[in-house]
Amino acid sequence: MAETLSNEAAGDRGRQRRLADGELMRAAPSVTTVRNWVRAWRNQGLLGLVDGRALRHIAKWDRIDERYRATAELVVAALDGDRSTVSIGEIDRRIRVELHRAGHRDVVTPQRVTAQYLAHLKHGIGATTRSQRSRAGRTVSGTASFPAIRPGQIVAIDATRADNLVYDPLFGRPFSVEILTAIDVATRVILALRVVPRSADGIDAGLLLYDVCRPFSMLVQGTTISDWRWAGLPDTLDVSDIAVTIGRRRVAPDLSTLQGEHRIPSVLPDAIRADHGSIFLSDHFRALLHEFGIDLLLSRGSKPTDNPHVERWHETLQRAVQQLPGYKGRNTSERGRLVAAEALITAAELEQYLRRFVALDYHRSWHTGLVLGADPTARTSPLELWDVMLDVTGRIDVPQRPDLIYQFLPIRWLRVGVAGAEYRNMVFDSRVLADFRNVAIGRFRAQDAAVPFHFDPHDLSRIWFRHPETGEIHPIPWRGALLTDAPMTETILDGLRQRIRDRGGNHILFRGSAQRQILDELTELTTGSAPPVDWTSKLSAAARRVQQSRTDHADAVGAAARTPIAEADTADALSDVPDLWPADDLLDRPWPHLEDEP
C-alpha cells in the first residue's frame, strides 16, 4: 500500500508543490506509517486513526471538576466587551467565589491544566474588548451557516465602494460613495440597494433592512421609466401570466418585454449574513434584528468567501457602473486622467440607475448559479426562481403600514416645555405638542416626564411624535429649519458644537444664543468662499443623507395616499403571517399625519 500511495503521489501536482515548498516532509507515507495505521485500526477502530494531538485537550479538560468548568463558562461569558477584560488569575478568583456562594467548597483543580483551560476559554471570546464585542454579536443569532432553500430564509448584505465618482451639487466637485446591497441567497434577487456617502453607518444599515421589508415597484411605459417606489402590500411577479415551461410544468413569468410593472419583492428575513463591519455590529442595527427576530450570521474575519453571493454581486456591479461617466476603475492603475473632468451624475442618479439595472437587466438575466433540481440544465433568472420557490412555499406577504419607517429609527426621550422639545440646544415645536407640555411624571414612562420622539440622525430639521390617542405620526420641525438650507445631520451638529466651544463655549453663550450660533456657523460653512478642508467632505455627505432621508419619508407619505389597507384584509393576512408589530396596534393605528405643521 505504501508503494501504491507513493506512485499516486508522484502524479499529484498539488502534493508535489507542497513537498517542494517544504510544507510536507515526504510525498507519501512509509511502510512503517501504514503498518501503524493498521495496528491502530485493529485496536481502537476509527478513533485510532485520529491525530492524537486533536484529542489531547479532551482528556486534559476531564481532569478539571465539572462544577468548576460549568461556572467558568458563565464567568467568562460575562466578558462581552462592555466590561474591561481581566487576567486569568482574576477569572479564577471569580469562579471560586461563585463556587463558594453555591456551597461547593470541595472543588480542587490541577493548577497548570486549569490555567490552560481558562486561557482556552478566554481565547474563544477574544483577547480585547473590541474582539469580545464583535463575537458577542453572535449571541443575537446562530454562529453557523445553513443552506437557504426558500426566499427570505437568508439575506446577505454588504457595503462596497462605488467605482464611480459622482457629482456633489453642494460644492460642484466629484466625490466617492458606497453601495449597500441586500441579496436573497436562495434566489439571488436584489431586495434592496442604497447609495450612501462614505462611510456608511448603523442607520444606513437599518434603513437597508427597512427596504428589504417593504415592497418596491417600477413602471415602464413606452420610453418612460419610473424610479423604485413603494408598491403597497408585498407582492411577487404576477404568476398568472406564465410563458416559460420546463417539461409540462409552467413556472416562469413572461420576460419577453420590458413594458409594464416590475415588482421588487420584499420579505421579513429569517437571518442576515454579514461581515464584521462596524455598521452591522452597531447597537442600533443589532437592536433592530432583535426586535424583528432576525438572526445575525457573521462571517469569519478576513474570509469574504463566507459571504460569496453578495461578493459575486459586487462583480456584477462592475458591468453596470462601467457604462457610466466617472468610472475610475478598481485601483489607480486602471484610472484615466480625465475621470474627474467628465460630466458626472449625482449620487441620487447613480442609485436610480443601479435600481433600473437591477429591475430591467440583472433580475431578468440567466444566472449560472441558479439550478432547478427537476431540470439542472434549465436556465433561470433570479425572478423566475423566486416564483418557482414561491409556488412551493406559498406566498410570504407581510402586512405593512406606510409608517413602517419609524420602527427603524431610534427614539429620543425629551421633555416638552413651554418652548417645545429641546435636543442639544435645538428646539422643536408644533401645535400638536400643546397637550404634552410639562406632562406629569409617569405619563409615558415611569421614571420621568419625558416624551418619546422618533429621531432621524440623518436629518435634524424635524423629529416625529406619535400621538398616544390617535396614533398619528406628526412631524415636529426644528425652529431654525426655515432659516437655513444647510444639511443638518447629527454629525454636522457635533462639528458645529465643537466649533462653538473652540470659539469660547459657555463664556460667550447667553439665553437663546445657542440656536443663533448654530445658524451662524452653518451660514459661514455653506455660503463662505471656501469651507475648511475637513468640513467639505462632511457637508457633502450630510447633503446626500438629508436628501435620502427626505426621499424616504416622502415615500412613506406617498404610500399612505396610494395604498390604503382595509382592516378586514389586514386581519385575514395577520392570521397566517407573523406580525411585524402587535396586531392590535397595527389594526388600530391610523395613517401618518401628512401635513407639515408650521
C-alpha positions, 0 to 999 in steps of 0.5 A: 500500500505504501508503494501504491500511495507513493506512485499516486503521489508522484502524479499529484501536482498539488502534493508535489508543490507542497513537498517542494515548498517544504510544507510536507516532509515526504510525498507519501507515507512509509511502510512503517506509517501504514503498518501503524495505521493498521495496528491502530485500526485493529485496536481502537477502530476509527478513533485510532486513526485520529491525530492524537494531538486533536484529542489531547485537550479532551482528556486534559479538560476531564481532569478539571471538576465539572462544577468548576468548568460549568461556572467558568463558562458563565464567568467568562461569558460575562466578558462581552466587551462592555466590561474591561477584560481581566487576567486569568488569575482574576477569572479564577478568583471569580469562579471560586467565589461563585463556587463558594456562594453555591456551597461547593467548597470541595472543588480542587483543580490541577493548577497548570491544566486549569490555567490552560483551560481558562486561557482556552476559554478566554481565547474563544471570546477574544483577547480585547474588548473590541474582539469580545464585542464583535463575537458577542454579536453572535449571541443575537443569532446562530454562529453557523451557516445553513443552506437557504432553500426558500426566499427570505430564509437568508439575506446577505448584505454588504457595503462596497465602494462605488467605482464611480465618482459622482457629482456633489451639487453642494460644492460642484466637485466629484466625490466617492460613495458606497453601495449597500446591497441586500441579496436573497441567497436562495434566489439571488434577487436584489431586495434592496440597494442604497447609495450612501456617502462614505462611510456608511453607518448603523442607520444606513444599515437599518434603513437597508433592512427597512427596504428589504421589508417593504415592497418596491415597484417600477413602471415602464411605459413606452420610453418612460421609466419610473424610479423604485417606489413603494408598491403597497402590500408585498407582492411577487411577479404576477404568476398568472401570466406564465410563458416559460415551461420546463417539461409540462410544468409552467413556472416562469413569468413572461420576460419577453418585454420590458413594458409594464410593472416590475415588482421588487419583492420584499420579505421579513428575513429569517437571518442576515449574513454579514461581515464584521463591519462596524455598521452591522455590529452597531447597537442600533442595527443589532437592536433592530434584528432583535426586535424583528427576530432576525438572526445575525450570521457573521462571517469569519474575519478576513474570509469574504468567501463566507459571504460569496453571493453578495461578493459575486454581486459586487462583480456584477456591479462592475458591468453596470457602473462601467457604462457610466461617466466617472468610472475610475476603475478598481485601483489607480492603475486602471484610472484615466486622467480625465475621470474627474473632468467628465460630466458626472451624475449625482449620487441620487442618479447613480442609485436610480440607475443601479435600481433600473439595472437591477429591475430591467437587466440583472433580475431578468438575466440567466444566472449560472448559479441558479439550478432547478433540481427537476431540470439542472440544465434549465436556465433561470433568472433570479425572478423566475426562481423566486416564483418557482420557490414561491409556488412551493412555499406559498406566498410570504406577504407581510402586512405593512403600514406606510409608517413602517419607517419609524420602527427603524429609527431610534427614539429620543426621550425629551421633555416638552416645555413651554418652548417645545422639545429641546435636543442639544440646544435645538428646539422643536415645536408644533401645535400638536405638542400643546397637550404634552407640555410639562406632562406629569411624571409617569405619563409615558414612562415611569421614571420621568416626564419625558416624551418619546420622539422618533429621531432621524440622525440623518436629518435634524430639521424635524423629529416625529411624535406619535400621538398616544390617542390617535396614533398619528405620526406628526412631524415636529420641525426644528425652529431654525429649519426655515432659516437655513438650507444647510444639511443638518445631520447629527454629525454636522451638529457635533462639528458645529458644537465643537466649533462653538466651544473652540470659539469660547463655549459657555463664556460667550453663550447667553439665553437663546444664543445657542440656536443663533450660533448654530445658524451662524456657523452653518451660514459661514460653512455653506455660503463662505468662499471656501469651507475648511478642508475637513468640513467639505467632505462632511457637508457633502455627505450630510447633503446626500443623507438629508436628501435620502432621508427626505426621499424616504419619508416622502415615500412613506407619505406617498404610500399612505395616499396610494395604498390604503389597507382595509382592516378586514384584509389586514386581519385575514393576512395577520392570521397566517403571517407573523406580525411585524408589530402587535396586531392590535396596534397595527389594526388600530393605528391610523395613517401618518399625519401628512401635513407639515405643521408650521 
